[in-house]
Amino acid sequence: MYFEYKNNILNWYGVNLKNITRKVDELLLKEYNYEGPYYLYSESLLNDRLSRFKDIFRKSKFYYSVKSLSNIYILKRIKKFENFGLDVVSGAEILRGLSAGFSGSEMVYAGVGKTSHEIELGLEHKLKSFHVESISEVRQIERISRKNGVVARITARLNPDIGVDTHHYIKTGIEESKFGILPDEMKQLYDIVMHSPYIELSGLQVHLGSQIMSSAPFFKALKFLQKNASIAEKELKKEIEYLSLGGGFGINYKQYMKGKPLKEFPLEEFAQKLNEINNSPWRVDFEPGRFISAPSGVLVSNVLYIKQRQKTGIAICNAGMSDLIRPALYSAFHPILPIEVRSKKKGKYDIVGPICESGDFFAKGIDLPLLDEGDKLIVGFAGAYGSVMGSNYNSRPFIPEILVSENEIEVIRRPQSGTDVFQYELNI
């Protein structure tokens, strides 16, 4: 169980959250004079999620999606796991990876809009591969690698036009999406590769989207990749090293809030079937992100005020959409739980933040034990696309990040101060 109550106290993966959050509060107040919300990460949970991939996909390599949770201290933990590298999407993420101890050869670089400076940086550090997403990008990489007298390894991200059942904003494998190269365009890529000694095609990749709960689209995508890999080898008269199915393995947060077991993408079942049907010569790699990072983090917040409306109570918290934007951006649902249950009675609540926007809420009309001002709440499964999508909107400082390891507490990002927010605007 990720969350369970023992004597009315919420435990998270075996950790008593009342005890831990009290210690964190005391530490942040003493060291930083800070009283506010924060992200809390579990190293035990992170390790278990990483081990799960390593143990069931024994022939694969993994490139953790840095954009889902990019704290350098988290990346350092991932570095300890065999067969794990990084999937980066910007020059600064390359630098994050290097700072965490990864070599360039342990990184693949995705993204549709790589700048010349970022391509230069990737070539300088000899990245494992550039995941190219347009013919124009291939030409640009070839020009820069030729100028520098180095060979750029590329992996073609193909757009398979395969739809998945998820939010429209996170469907990335359909024809109308900005992502990927269409199969009909690959002939141009082959021509560039065949006529230049400065560029090498090492693999083919697809990424269908996020929060995918069925394995069927992945098997459809695998057949698509295998077909195109055969074509590529015939055209280039050279072997393709690997195929990649990206990531996007889903987690159903809403079902968990209804008291049902957490529903996740059937990873073990998928791996077993993949091993059975994949008799091709190509290794199948993955770039998981959310499936690893989401369960590994929670957002801890205090109830500041409670308002009563005709149908619901409104619990105003000290965390808001500047700290966790997913509910406002994607209509995403996260389980919200009080750290301590003080009443057997329940009420219906809107859980909202302090930001001056009507869209600043975490949940609407959810049933919770009766709340009081000062109560602590956690927003669960917030490790992915939580802190990394934070902002200084309303001039609110970035909140701290805390790592818990065997009841040891480590501040892995200090809280911003009020003046930190505008330090780049004034010469002070």
Contacts in CASP RR format, 6 or more apart in sequence:
PFRMAT RR
TARGET T0000
AUTHOR 0000-0000-0000
METHOD contacts of the structure
MODEL  1
MYFEYKNNILNWYGVNLKNITRKVDELLLKEYNYEGPYYLYSESLLNDRL
SRFKDIFRKSKFYYSVKSLSNIYILKRIKKFENFGLDVVSGAEILRGLSA
GFSGSEMVYAGVGKTSHEIELGLEHKLKSFHVESISEVRQIERISRKNGV
VARITARLNPDIGVDTHHYIKTGIEESKFGILPDEMKQLYDIVMHSPYIE
LSGLQVHLGSQIMSSAPFFKALKFLQKNASIAEKELKKEIEYLSLGGGFG
INYKQYMKGKPLKEFPLEEFAQKLNEINNSPWRVDFEPGRFISAPSGVLV
SNVLYIKQRQKTGIAICNAGMSDLIRPALYSAFHPILPIEVRSKKKGKYD
IVGPICESGDFFAKGIDLPLLDEGDKLIVGFAGAYGSVMGSNYNSRPFIP
EILVSENEIEVIRRPQSGTDVFQYELNI
2 12 0 8 1.000
2 13 0 8 1.000
2 45 0 8 1.000
2 256 0 8 1.000
2 262 0 8 1.000
2 295 0 8 1.000
2 381 0 8 1.000
3 10 0 8 1.000
3 11 0 8 1.000
3 12 0 8 1.000
3 256 0 8 1.000
3 335 0 8 1.000
3 337 0 8 1.000
3 380 0 8 1.000
4 10 0 8 1.000
4 11 0 8 1.000
5 11 0 8 1.000
5 341 0 8 1.000
6 16 0 8 1.000
8 340 0 8 1.000
8 341 0 8 1.000
8 342 0 8 1.000
9 16 0 8 1.000
9 17 0 8 1.000
9 18 0 8 1.000
9 339 0 8 1.000
9 340 0 8 1.000
9 341 0 8 1.000
10 17 0 8 1.000
10 18 0 8 1.000
10 337 0 8 1.000
10 338 0 8 1.000
10 339 0 8 1.000
10 340 0 8 1.000
10 341 0 8 1.000
10 378 0 8 1.000
11 17 0 8 1.000
12 42 0 8 1.000
12 298 0 8 1.000
12 378 0 8 1.000
13 42 0 8 1.000
13 44 0 8 1.000
13 45 0 8 1.000
15 42 0 8 1.000
15 404 0 8 1.000
15 407 0 8 1.000
17 339 0 8 1.000
17 376 0 8 1.000
17 378 0 8 1.000
18 339 0 8 1.000
18 340 0 8 1.000
18 376 0 8 1.000
20 40 0 8 1.000
20 404 0 8 1.000
20 407 0 8 1.000
20 409 0 8 1.000
21 40 0 8 1.000
21 300 0 8 1.000
21 339 0 8 1.000
21 376 0 8 1.000
23 409 0 8 1.000
24 38 0 8 1.000
24 40 0 8 1.000
24 300 0 8 1.000
24 402 0 8 1.000
24 409 0 8 1.000
25 35 0 8 1.000
27 409 0 8 1.000
27 411 0 8 1.000
28 34 0 8 1.000
28 35 0 8 1.000
28 36 0 8 1.000
28 38 0 8 1.000
28 400 0 8 1.000
28 411 0 8 1.000
28 415 0 8 1.000
29 35 0 8 1.000
31 411 0 8 1.000
32 400 0 8 1.000
32 414 0 8 1.000
32 415 0 8 1.000
34 400 0 8 1.000
34 415 0 8 1.000
36 301 0 8 1.000
36 302 0 8 1.000
36 318 0 8 1.000
36 319 0 8 1.000
36 399 0 8 1.000
36 415 0 8 1.000
37 299 0 8 1.000
37 300 0 8 1.000
37 301 0 8 1.000
37 302 0 8 1.000
37 317 0 8 1.000
37 318 0 8 1.000
37 319 0 8 1.000
37 320 0 8 1.000
37 323 0 8 1.000
37 399 0 8 1.000
38 299 0 8 1.000
38 300 0 8 1.000
38 399 0 8 1.000
38 400 0 8 1.000
38 401 0 8 1.000
38 402 0 8 1.000
38 415 0 8 1.000
39 297 0 8 1.000
39 298 0 8 1.000
39 299 0 8 1.000
39 300 0 8 1.000
39 382 0 8 1.000
39 383 0 8 1.000
39 386 0 8 1.000
39 387 0 8 1.000
39 399 0 8 1.000
39 400 0 8 1.000
39 401 0 8 1.000
39 402 0 8 1.000
40 297 0 8 1.000
40 298 0 8 1.000
40 299 0 8 1.000
40 300 0 8 1.000
40 378 0 8 1.000
40 402 0 8 1.000
40 404 0 8 1.000
41 71 0 8 1.000
41 74 0 8 1.000
41 296 0 8 1.000
41 297 0 8 1.000
41 383 0 8 1.000
41 401 0 8 1.000
41 402 0 8 1.000
41 403 0 8 1.000
41 404 0 8 1.000
41 412 0 8 1.000
42 296 0 8 1.000
42 297 0 8 1.000
42 404 0 8 1.000
43 77 0 8 1.000
43 403 0 8 1.000
43 404 0 8 1.000
43 405 0 8 1.000
43 406 0 8 1.000
44 405 0 8 1.000
44 406 0 8 1.000
45 295 0 8 1.000
45 296 0 8 1.000
45 297 0 8 1.000
46 74 0 8 1.000
46 77 0 8 1.000
46 78 0 8 1.000
46 292 0 8 1.000
46 293 0 8 1.000
46 296 0 8 1.000
47 77 0 8 1.000
49 291 0 8 1.000
49 292 0 8 1.000
49 293 0 8 1.000
49 295 0 8 1.000
49 296 0 8 1.000
50 78 0 8 1.000
50 81 0 8 1.000
50 84 0 8 1.000
50 292 0 8 1.000
51 81 0 8 1.000
52 267 0 8 1.000
53 60 0 8 1.000
53 62 0 8 1.000
53 84 0 8 1.000
53 267 0 8 1.000
53 286 0 8 1.000
53 288 0 8 1.000
53 292 0 8 1.000
54 62 0 8 1.000
54 81 0 8 1.000
54 82 0 8 1.000
54 83 0 8 1.000
54 84 0 8 1.000
56 267 0 8 1.000
56 268 0 8 1.000
56 271 0 8 1.000
56 272 0 8 1.000
57 271 0 8 1.000
57 274 0 8 1.000
57 284 0 8 1.000
57 286 0 8 1.000
59 275 0 8 1.000
59 283 0 8 1.000
59 284 0 8 1.000
60 83 0 8 1.000
60 283 0 8 1.000
60 284 0 8 1.000
60 285 0 8 1.000
60 286 0 8 1.000
61 83 0 8 1.000
61 84 0 8 1.000
61 85 0 8 1.000
61 242 0 8 1.000
61 283 0 8 1.000
61 285 0 8 1.000
61 286 0 8 1.000
62 83 0 8 1.000
62 84 0 8 1.000
62 85 0 8 1.000
62 285 0 8 1.000
62 286 0 8 1.000
62 287 0 8 1.000
62 288 0 8 1.000
63 84 0 8 1.000
63 85 0 8 1.000
63 86 0 8 1.000
63 87 0 8 1.000
63 107 0 8 1.000
63 108 0 8 1.000
63 128 0 8 1.000
63 285 0 8 1.000
63 286 0 8 1.000
63 287 0 8 1.000
64 75 0 8 1.000
64 78 0 8 1.000
64 84 0 8 1.000
64 85 0 8 1.000
64 86 0 8 1.000
64 87 0 8 1.000
64 287 0 8 1.000
64 288 0 8 1.000
64 289 0 8 1.000
64 292 0 8 1.000
65 87 0 8 1.000
65 247 0 8 1.000
65 287 0 8 1.000
65 288 0 8 1.000
65 289 0 8 1.000
65 290 0 8 1.000
66 75 0 8 1.000
66 86 0 8 1.000
66 87 0 8 1.000
66 88 0 8 1.000
66 89 0 8 1.000
66 93 0 8 1.000
66 96 0 8 1.000
66 97 0 8 1.000
67 89 0 8 1.000
67 93 0 8 1.000
67 385 0 8 1.000
67 388 0 8 1.000
68 289 0 8 1.000
68 290 0 8 1.000
68 292 0 8 1.000
68 293 0 8 1.000
68 294 0 8 1.000
68 383 0 8 1.000
68 384 0 8 1.000
68 385 0 8 1.000
68 388 0 8 1.000
69 289 0 8 1.000
69 293 0 8 1.000
69 296 0 8 1.000
69 383 0 8 1.000
69 384 0 8 1.000
69 386 0 8 1.000
69 387 0 8 1.000
69 388 0 8 1.000
70 93 0 8 1.000
70 96 0 8 1.000
70 388 0 8 1.000
71 387 0 8 1.000
71 401 0 8 1.000
71 412 0 8 1.000
71 413 0 8 1.000
72 96 0 8 1.000
72 97 0 8 1.000
72 99 0 8 1.000
72 100 0 8 1.000
72 412 0 8 1.000
73 403 0 8 1.000
73 410 0 8 1.000
73 412 0 8 1.000
74 293 0 8 1.000
74 403 0 8 1.000
74 412 0 8 1.000
75 86 0 8 1.000
75 96 0 8 1.000
75 97 0 8 1.000
75 100 0 8 1.000
75 101 0 8 1.000
75 102 0 8 1.000
76 100 0 8 1.000
76 101 0 8 1.000
78 84 0 8 1.000
78 85 0 8 1.000
78 86 0 8 1.000
78 100 0 8 1.000
79 85 0 8 1.000
79 100 0 8 1.000
79 101 0 8 1.000
79 102 0 8 1.000
85 102 0 8 1.000
85 106 0 8 1.000
85 107 0 8 1.000
86 93 0 8 1.000
86 97 0 8 1.000
86 102 0 8 1.000
86 106 0 8 1.000
86 107 0 8 1.000
86 108 0 8 1.000
87 107 0 8 1.000
87 108 0 8 1.000
87 110 0 8 1.000
87 287 0 8 1.000
87 289 0 8 1.000
88 94 0 8 1.000
88 96 0 8 1.000
88 97 0 8 1.000
88 107 0 8 1.000
88 108 0 8 1.000
88 109 0 8 1.000
88 110 0 8 1.000
89 109 0 8 1.000
89 110 0 8 1.000
89 111 0 8 1.000
90 118 0 8 1.000
91 117 0 8 1.000
91 118 0 8 1.000
91 121 0 8 1.000
91 122 0 8 1.000
94 104 0 8 1.000
94 107 0 8 1.000
94 109 0 8 1.000
94 118 0 8 1.000
94 121 0 8 1.000
94 122 0 8 1.000
94 125 0 8 1.000
94 127 0 8 1.000
95 121 0 8 1.000
97 107 0 8 1.000
98 104 0 8 1.000
98 125 0 8 1.000
103 125 0 8 1.000
103 126 0 8 1.000
104 122 0 8 1.000
104 125 0 8 1.000
104 126 0 8 1.000
104 127 0 8 1.000
104 128 0 8 1.000
105 126 0 8 1.000
105 127 0 8 1.000
105 128 0 8 1.000
106 128 0 8 1.000
107 125 0 8 1.000
107 127 0 8 1.000
107 128 0 8 1.000
108 127 0 8 1.000
108 128 0 8 1.000
108 129 0 8 1.000
108 130 0 8 1.000
108 131 0 8 1.000
108 155 0 8 1.000
108 287 0 8 1.000
109 118 0 8 1.000
109 122 0 8 1.000
109 127 0 8 1.000
109 129 0 8 1.000
109 130 0 8 1.000
109 131 0 8 1.000
110 131 0 8 1.000
110 133 0 8 1.000
110 157 0 8 1.000
110 207 0 8 1.000
110 287 0 8 1.000
111 131 0 8 1.000
111 133 0 8 1.000
111 179 0 8 1.000
112 133 0 8 1.000
112 134 0 8 1.000
112 137 0 8 1.000
112 178 0 8 1.000
112 179 0 8 1.000
112 180 0 8 1.000
113 133 0 8 1.000
113 137 0 8 1.000
114 130 0 8 1.000
114 137 0 8 1.000
114 140 0 8 1.000
114 141 0 8 1.000
116 140 0 8 1.000
116 144 0 8 1.000
119 130 0 8 1.000
119 140 0 8 1.000
119 141 0 8 1.000
119 144 0 8 1.000
120 144 0 8 1.000
120 148 0 8 1.000
122 130 0 8 1.000
123 144 0 8 1.000
123 145 0 8 1.000
123 148 0 8 1.000
123 150 0 8 1.000
123 152 0 8 1.000
127 153 0 8 1.000
128 153 0 8 1.000
129 153 0 8 1.000
129 154 0 8 1.000
129 155 0 8 1.000
129 202 0 8 1.000
129 203 0 8 1.000
130 137 0 8 1.000
130 141 0 8 1.000
130 152 0 8 1.000
130 153 0 8 1.000
130 154 0 8 1.000
130 155 0 8 1.000
131 154 0 8 1.000
131 155 0 8 1.000
131 156 0 8 1.000
131 157 0 8 1.000
131 205 0 8 1.000
132 138 0 8 1.000
132 141 0 8 1.000
132 154 0 8 1.000
132 155 0 8 1.000
132 156 0 8 1.000
132 157 0 8 1.000
132 181 0 8 1.000
132 189 0 8 1.000
133 157 0 8 1.000
133 179 0 8 1.000
133 180 0 8 1.000
133 181 0 8 1.000
134 180 0 8 1.000
134 181 0 8 1.000
135 181 0 8 1.000
135 185 0 8 1.000
135 188 0 8 1.000
135 189 0 8 1.000
135 192 0 8 1.000
138 154 0 8 1.000
138 188 0 8 1.000
138 189 0 8 1.000
138 192 0 8 1.000
138 199 0 8 1.000
139 192 0 8 1.000
141 152 0 8 1.000
141 154 0 8 1.000
141 199 0 8 1.000
142 152 0 8 1.000
142 192 0 8 1.000
142 196 0 8 1.000
142 198 0 8 1.000
142 199 0 8 1.000
144 152 0 8 1.000
145 151 0 8 1.000
145 152 0 8 1.000
145 198 0 8 1.000
145 199 0 8 1.000
146 196 0 8 1.000
146 198 0 8 1.000
149 198 0 8 1.000
150 198 0 8 1.000
151 197 0 8 1.000
151 198 0 8 1.000
151 199 0 8 1.000
151 200 0 8 1.000
152 198 0 8 1.000
152 199 0 8 1.000
152 200 0 8 1.000
153 200 0 8 1.000
153 202 0 8 1.000
154 193 0 8 1.000
154 199 0 8 1.000
154 200 0 8 1.000
154 201 0 8 1.000
154 202 0 8 1.000
154 203 0 8 1.000
155 201 0 8 1.000
155 202 0 8 1.000
155 203 0 8 1.000
155 204 0 8 1.000
155 205 0 8 1.000
155 244 0 8 1.000
156 181 0 8 1.000
156 186 0 8 1.000
156 189 0 8 1.000
156 201 0 8 1.000
156 203 0 8 1.000
156 204 0 8 1.000
156 205 0 8 1.000
156 232 0 8 1.000
157 179 0 8 1.000
157 180 0 8 1.000
157 181 0 8 1.000
157 205 0 8 1.000
157 206 0 8 1.000
157 207 0 8 1.000
158 180 0 8 1.000
158 181 0 8 1.000
158 182 0 8 1.000
158 183 0 8 1.000
158 186 0 8 1.000
158 204 0 8 1.000
158 205 0 8 1.000
158 206 0 8 1.000
158 224 0 8 1.000
158 225 0 8 1.000
158 228 0 8 1.000
159 173 0 8 1.000
159 174 0 8 1.000
159 175 0 8 1.000
159 177 0 8 1.000
159 179 0 8 1.000
159 180 0 8 1.000
159 181 0 8 1.000
159 182 0 8 1.000
159 206 0 8 1.000
160 173 0 8 1.000
160 183 0 8 1.000
160 206 0 8 1.000
160 208 0 8 1.000
160 220 0 8 1.000
160 221 0 8 1.000
160 224 0 8 1.000
160 225 0 8 1.000
161 173 0 8 1.000
161 174 0 8 1.000
161 175 0 8 1.000
161 182 0 8 1.000
162 173 0 8 1.000
162 174 0 8 1.000
162 206 0 8 1.000
162 208 0 8 1.000
162 217 0 8 1.000
162 220 0 8 1.000
162 221 0 8 1.000
162 224 0 8 1.000
163 171 0 8 1.000
163 173 0 8 1.000
163 174 0 8 1.000
163 208 0 8 1.000
163 217 0 8 1.000
164 171 0 8 1.000
164 173 0 8 1.000
164 208 0 8 1.000
164 209 0 8 1.000
164 212 0 8 1.000
164 214 0 8 1.000
164 217 0 8 1.000
165 212 0 8 1.000
165 213 0 8 1.000
165 214 0 8 1.000
166 209 0 8 1.000
166 210 0 8 1.000
166 211 0 8 1.000
166 212 0 8 1.000
167 210 0 8 1.000
167 211 0 8 1.000
167 330 0 8 1.000
167 331 0 8 1.000
167 332 0 8 1.000
169 329 0 8 1.000
169 330 0 8 1.000
170 209 0 8 1.000
170 210 0 8 1.000
170 211 0 8 1.000
170 330 0 8 1.000
171 177 0 8 1.000
171 208 0 8 1.000
171 209 0 8 1.000
172 179 0 8 1.000
172 207 0 8 1.000
172 208 0 8 1.000
172 209 0 8 1.000
172 210 0 8 1.000
173 179 0 8 1.000
173 180 0 8 1.000
173 206 0 8 1.000
173 207 0 8 1.000
173 208 0 8 1.000
173 209 0 8 1.000
175 182 0 8 1.000
179 207 0 8 1.000
181 189 0 8 1.000
183 228 0 8 1.000
186 228 0 8 1.000
186 231 0 8 1.000
186 232 0 8 1.000
187 235 0 8 1.000
189 201 0 8 1.000
190 201 0 8 1.000
190 232 0 8 1.000
190 235 0 8 1.000
190 236 0 8 1.000
192 199 0 8 1.000
193 199 0 8 1.000
193 200 0 8 1.000
193 201 0 8 1.000
193 236 0 8 1.000
194 235 0 8 1.000
194 236 0 8 1.000
201 232 0 8 1.000
201 236 0 8 1.000
201 238 0 8 1.000
201 240 0 8 1.000
202 240 0 8 1.000
202 241 0 8 1.000
202 242 0 8 1.000
203 229 0 8 1.000
203 240 0 8 1.000
203 241 0 8 1.000
203 242 0 8 1.000
203 243 0 8 1.000
203 244 0 8 1.000
204 225 0 8 1.000
204 228 0 8 1.000
204 229 0 8 1.000
204 232 0 8 1.000
204 240 0 8 1.000
204 243 0 8 1.000
204 244 0 8 1.000
205 225 0 8 1.000
205 243 0 8 1.000
205 244 0 8 1.000
205 245 0 8 1.000
205 246 0 8 1.000
206 221 0 8 1.000
206 224 0 8 1.000
206 225 0 8 1.000
206 244 0 8 1.000
206 245 0 8 1.000
206 246 0 8 1.000
207 245 0 8 1.000
207 246 0 8 1.000
207 247 0 8 1.000
207 248 0 8 1.000
207 287 0 8 1.000
208 217 0 8 1.000
208 218 0 8 1.000
208 221 0 8 1.000
208 246 0 8 1.000
208 247 0 8 1.000
208 248 0 8 1.000
209 247 0 8 1.000
209 248 0 8 1.000
210 247 0 8 1.000
210 248 0 8 1.000
210 250 0 8 1.000
210 290 0 8 1.000
211 248 0 8 1.000
211 250 0 8 1.000
211 251 0 8 1.000
211 290 0 8 1.000
212 218 0 8 1.000
212 248 0 8 1.000
212 249 0 8 1.000
212 250 0 8 1.000
212 265 0 8 1.000
213 250 0 8 1.000
213 252 0 8 1.000
213 263 0 8 1.000
213 265 0 8 1.000
214 265 0 8 1.000
215 265 0 8 1.000
215 266 0 8 1.000
215 269 0 8 1.000
215 270 0 8 1.000
215 273 0 8 1.000
218 245 0 8 1.000
218 270 0 8 1.000
219 273 0 8 1.000
219 274 0 8 1.000
219 277 0 8 1.000
221 245 0 8 1.000
222 243 0 8 1.000
222 245 0 8 1.000
222 274 0 8 1.000
222 277 0 8 1.000
222 278 0 8 1.000
222 284 0 8 1.000
225 243 0 8 1.000
225 245 0 8 1.000
225 282 0 8 1.000
226 243 0 8 1.000
226 280 0 8 1.000
226 282 0 8 1.000
229 240 0 8 1.000
229 243 0 8 1.000
229 280 0 8 1.000
229 282 0 8 1.000
232 240 0 8 1.000
233 239 0 8 1.000
233 240 0 8 1.000
239 281 0 8 1.000
240 282 0 8 1.000
241 282 0 8 1.000
241 283 0 8 1.000
242 282 0 8 1.000
242 283 0 8 1.000
242 284 0 8 1.000
242 285 0 8 1.000
243 280 0 8 1.000
243 282 0 8 1.000
243 283 0 8 1.000
243 284 0 8 1.000
243 285 0 8 1.000
244 284 0 8 1.000
244 285 0 8 1.000
244 286 0 8 1.000
244 287 0 8 1.000
245 284 0 8 1.000
245 285 0 8 1.000
245 286 0 8 1.000
246 285 0 8 1.000
246 286 0 8 1.000
246 287 0 8 1.000
246 288 0 8 1.000
247 286 0 8 1.000
247 287 0 8 1.000
247 288 0 8 1.000
247 289 0 8 1.000
247 291 0 8 1.000
248 265 0 8 1.000
248 288 0 8 1.000
248 289 0 8 1.000
248 290 0 8 1.000
248 291 0 8 1.000
249 264 0 8 1.000
249 265 0 8 1.000
249 267 0 8 1.000
249 288 0 8 1.000
249 290 0 8 1.000
249 291 0 8 1.000
250 264 0 8 1.000
250 265 0 8 1.000
250 290 0 8 1.000
250 291 0 8 1.000
251 262 0 8 1.000
251 263 0 8 1.000
251 264 0 8 1.000
251 265 0 8 1.000
251 290 0 8 1.000
251 291 0 8 1.000
251 294 0 8 1.000
251 295 0 8 1.000
251 381 0 8 1.000
252 262 0 8 1.000
252 263 0 8 1.000
252 264 0 8 1.000
253 332 0 8 1.000
253 333 0 8 1.000
253 334 0 8 1.000
253 335 0 8 1.000
253 380 0 8 1.000
253 381 0 8 1.000
254 333 0 8 1.000
255 261 0 8 1.000
255 262 0 8 1.000
255 263 0 8 1.000
256 262 0 8 1.000
256 263 0 8 1.000
256 335 0 8 1.000
256 381 0 8 1.000
257 333 0 8 1.000
257 335 0 8 1.000
257 336 0 8 1.000
257 366 0 8 1.000
264 291 0 8 1.000
265 291 0 8 1.000
267 291 0 8 1.000
274 284 0 8 1.000
278 284 0 8 1.000
289 384 0 8 1.000
290 384 0 8 1.000
290 385 0 8 1.000
293 383 0 8 1.000
293 384 0 8 1.000
294 381 0 8 1.000
294 382 0 8 1.000
294 383 0 8 1.000
294 384 0 8 1.000
295 381 0 8 1.000
295 383 0 8 1.000
296 383 0 8 1.000
297 380 0 8 1.000
297 381 0 8 1.000
297 382 0 8 1.000
297 383 0 8 1.000
298 378 0 8 1.000
298 379 0 8 1.000
298 380 0 8 1.000
298 381 0 8 1.000
298 382 0 8 1.000
298 383 0 8 1.000
299 319 0 8 1.000
299 323 0 8 1.000
299 324 0 8 1.000
299 378 0 8 1.000
299 379 0 8 1.000
299 380 0 8 1.000
299 382 0 8 1.000
299 386 0 8 1.000
300 319 0 8 1.000
300 339 0 8 1.000
300 376 0 8 1.000
300 377 0 8 1.000
300 378 0 8 1.000
301 317 0 8 1.000
301 318 0 8 1.000
301 319 0 8 1.000
301 320 0 8 1.000
301 376 0 8 1.000
301 377 0 8 1.000
301 378 0 8 1.000
301 379 0 8 1.000
302 317 0 8 1.000
302 318 0 8 1.000
302 374 0 8 1.000
302 375 0 8 1.000
302 376 0 8 1.000
302 377 0 8 1.000
303 315 0 8 1.000
303 316 0 8 1.000
303 317 0 8 1.000
303 371 0 8 1.000
303 372 0 8 1.000
303 373 0 8 1.000
303 374 0 8 1.000
303 375 0 8 1.000
303 376 0 8 1.000
303 377 0 8 1.000
304 316 0 8 1.000
304 317 0 8 1.000
304 318 0 8 1.000
304 354 0 8 1.000
304 373 0 8 1.000
304 374 0 8 1.000
305 315 0 8 1.000
305 316 0 8 1.000
305 373 0 8 1.000
306 313 0 8 1.000
306 314 0 8 1.000
306 315 0 8 1.000
306 316 0 8 1.000
306 371 0 8 1.000
306 372 0 8 1.000
306 373 0 8 1.000
307 313 0 8 1.000
307 314 0 8 1.000
307 316 0 8 1.000
308 314 0 8 1.000
311 348 0 8 1.000
312 348 0 8 1.000
312 349 0 8 1.000
312 350 0 8 1.000
312 364 0 8 1.000
312 365 0 8 1.000
313 347 0 8 1.000
313 348 0 8 1.000
313 349 0 8 1.000
313 350 0 8 1.000
314 349 0 8 1.000
314 350 0 8 1.000
314 352 0 8 1.000
315 349 0 8 1.000
315 350 0 8 1.000
315 351 0 8 1.000
315 352 0 8 1.000
315 371 0 8 1.000
315 377 0 8 1.000
316 352 0 8 1.000
316 353 0 8 1.000
316 354 0 8 1.000
317 351 0 8 1.000
317 352 0 8 1.000
317 353 0 8 1.000
317 354 0 8 1.000
317 362 0 8 1.000
317 377 0 8 1.000
318 353 0 8 1.000
318 354 0 8 1.000
319 353 0 8 1.000
319 362 0 8 1.000
319 379 0 8 1.000
319 399 0 8 1.000
320 352 0 8 1.000
320 353 0 8 1.000
320 354 0 8 1.000
320 355 0 8 1.000
320 360 0 8 1.000
320 362 0 8 1.000
321 327 0 8 1.000
321 328 0 8 1.000
321 353 0 8 1.000
321 355 0 8 1.000
321 357 0 8 1.000
321 359 0 8 1.000
321 360 0 8 1.000
321 361 0 8 1.000
321 393 0 8 1.000
322 355 0 8 1.000
322 390 0 8 1.000
322 391 0 8 1.000
322 392 0 8 1.000
322 393 0 8 1.000
322 394 0 8 1.000
322 396 0 8 1.000
323 386 0 8 1.000
323 387 0 8 1.000
323 390 0 8 1.000
323 396 0 8 1.000
323 399 0 8 1.000
324 334 0 8 1.000
324 362 0 8 1.000
324 379 0 8 1.000
324 382 0 8 1.000
324 386 0 8 1.000
324 389 0 8 1.000
324 390 0 8 1.000
325 386 0 8 1.000
325 389 0 8 1.000
325 390 0 8 1.000
325 391 0 8 1.000
326 332 0 8 1.000
326 334 0 8 1.000
326 385 0 8 1.000
326 386 0 8 1.000
326 389 0 8 1.000
327 333 0 8 1.000
327 334 0 8 1.000
327 361 0 8 1.000
327 362 0 8 1.000
327 363 0 8 1.000
328 357 0 8 1.000
328 359 0 8 1.000
328 360 0 8 1.000
328 361 0 8 1.000
329 389 0 8 1.000
333 363 0 8 1.000
334 362 0 8 1.000
334 363 0 8 1.000
334 379 0 8 1.000
334 380 0 8 1.000
334 381 0 8 1.000
334 382 0 8 1.000
335 379 0 8 1.000
335 380 0 8 1.000
335 381 0 8 1.000
336 351 0 8 1.000
336 362 0 8 1.000
336 363 0 8 1.000
336 366 0 8 1.000
336 368 0 8 1.000
336 377 0 8 1.000
336 378 0 8 1.000
336 379 0 8 1.000
336 380 0 8 1.000
337 368 0 8 1.000
337 377 0 8 1.000
337 378 0 8 1.000
337 380 0 8 1.000
338 368 0 8 1.000
338 369 0 8 1.000
338 371 0 8 1.000
338 375 0 8 1.000
338 376 0 8 1.000
338 377 0 8 1.000
339 375 0 8 1.000
339 376 0 8 1.000
339 377 0 8 1.000
339 378 0 8 1.000
340 375 0 8 1.000
340 376 0 8 1.000
341 369 0 8 1.000
342 369 0 8 1.000
342 370 0 8 1.000
342 372 0 8 1.000
342 375 0 8 1.000
343 369 0 8 1.000
343 370 0 8 1.000
344 369 0 8 1.000
345 369 0 8 1.000
345 370 0 8 1.000
346 367 0 8 1.000
346 368 0 8 1.000
346 369 0 8 1.000
346 370 0 8 1.000
347 367 0 8 1.000
347 368 0 8 1.000
347 369 0 8 1.000
347 370 0 8 1.000
348 365 0 8 1.000
348 366 0 8 1.000
348 367 0 8 1.000
349 363 0 8 1.000
349 365 0 8 1.000
349 366 0 8 1.000
349 367 0 8 1.000
349 368 0 8 1.000
349 371 0 8 1.000
350 361 0 8 1.000
350 363 0 8 1.000
350 364 0 8 1.000
350 365 0 8 1.000
351 361 0 8 1.000
351 362 0 8 1.000
351 363 0 8 1.000
351 364 0 8 1.000
351 366 0 8 1.000
351 377 0 8 1.000
352 360 0 8 1.000
352 361 0 8 1.000
352 362 0 8 1.000
353 360 0 8 1.000
353 361 0 8 1.000
353 362 0 8 1.000
354 360 0 8 1.000
354 394 0 8 1.000
355 393 0 8 1.000
355 394 0 8 1.000
355 396 0 8 1.000
356 394 0 8 1.000
362 379 0 8 1.000
371 377 0 8 1.000
387 398 0 8 1.000
387 399 0 8 1.000
387 401 0 8 1.000
387 413 0 8 1.000
390 398 0 8 1.000
392 398 0 8 1.000
392 416 0 8 1.000
392 421 0 8 1.000
395 418 0 8 1.000
395 421 0 8 1.000
395 422 0 8 1.000
396 421 0 8 1.000
397 415 0 8 1.000
397 416 0 8 1.000
397 417 0 8 1.000
397 418 0 8 1.000
397 420 0 8 1.000
397 421 0 8 1.000
398 413 0 8 1.000
398 415 0 8 1.000
398 416 0 8 1.000
398 420 0 8 1.000
399 415 0 8 1.000
399 416 0 8 1.000
400 411 0 8 1.000
400 413 0 8 1.000
400 414 0 8 1.000
400 415 0 8 1.000
401 411 0 8 1.000
401 412 0 8 1.000
401 413 0 8 1.000
402 409 0 8 1.000
402 410 0 8 1.000
402 411 0 8 1.000
402 412 0 8 1.000
403 409 0 8 1.000
403 410 0 8 1.000
403 412 0 8 1.000
404 410 0 8 1.000
419 428 0 8 1.000
END
